[in-house]
Amino acid sequence: MKHSLRNKLLTFLPLCLIIAAMLIIYFTHLRHQITFQNIKEHYEIWKALANEHPVLSALMFIGALALSICFVLPNTLLLGILAGFLFPLPLAILYISLGETLGSYLFYEAVGLALIPPLHKNRKSWFWKLEKKVQANQVSYLLFFRCTHCIPFFLLNSAAACFEIKRWTFLWTSYIGILPPAYIIAQGGAGLDTFFATNDHFSLGAIFNGKVKFALFFLGILALFPILWKIFRKKK
């Protein structure tokens, strides 16, 4: 009995640690650290570090972005923009995708470890039936939501874990799906020098404007093409 209880507690431990970290961050000044003003005040130091220690700075950035995704920090998008400023293309794009994929995977594992057992007690439940439908088109769904950012990453990561999406499928679709938005984010970050020099107002809306959102949505629709083709074939 004690052994069973200990195992149950261990399965919830990673998710509990993530939630505890999130609460600490959100109820302290730490949640205000990722701001454009903070980047503006320290960009010269970070730029010098990236130039002098490219490997170390890349690892630090990937780790910071992974933790920010895992802990669901606000304004995480600013870290991606910072990558475009600190690192040359295409390295910035690869670093953004790697950091977001790693953070998503950590969250995915923690949620899956804690929630899969209780969700799958009854194999005839509605959730089990829904899971089978999702798994039949898991690649298309994951690529669509990654590319379009239609839903927050933590919700997508949680859903992928609960629906038991295979680890390898989750990893490669996350990395590939993040690449198009990462390209846009990195390109926006590459122009930060202009904002710093002119003190112009910085807005994320200037980067993710209507045309960009439409382009990402169109790419997402392409990912759904296999599902749409199946529906079309059935109607014929």
C-alpha positions, 0 to 999 in steps of 0.5 A: 500500500505504501509502495503504491502511494509512493509511486503515485506521488512520484508520478505527480512530482514533476508536474507539481514542481512545475506548478510550484515554480510557476506560482513562485514566478507569477507571485514575485517580481520574476515575472516582470523580468522578460520585458522590452525595456529590460532587453533595451537596458542590457542588450549591449552586455548580451550582444558582447557575450554572444560575440565573445562566447557564441557556444555558451551564449547559445546554450544559455539562451536555449536553456532560458527559452526552454524553462520559460516555455516549461514554466509558461512565463509571460512575454516569452515571445520576447526571448525569441526576438532577442535571439534574432538580435543576438545570433545570426540567421539561420542559427537564431531560428534553429535556437528558437525552435530547439528551445521551444521544443525542449521546453514543450517536451519537458511540460509534455512529459510532466503532464503525461506522467501525472494525468495519463493513468487516471484518464485511461482507467476506463478504456470505453470512456468518451476520452478514450474514443476522442483519443483514437480520433486524434491519434489517427491524424496526430501529425496534421493536428500538431503541425497545424497548431504549432505553426499557427499558434492558435492555442497557447503552447501549454494547452497544446503540450498538455493535450498531446500528453493526455492523448498519448501522442508518441514522443518522437512524433511530438518532438519532430512535429514541434521542431518543424512546426515552430520553424515558420514562426521562429523565422518571423520572430528572428527576422523581427529581432534582427531589426532591434538595432533600429528601435534601440537607436531611434527609441521608436515604440516597439510592438509585437503587432508590427512583427505579427501583422495581418499578412504574417498571421494569414501566411502562418494560417495558410501553412497550417492549413497545408498541414491539415490537407491529409485530413481534408483529403480523407473527408473529400474521399469519403464524400465521393 
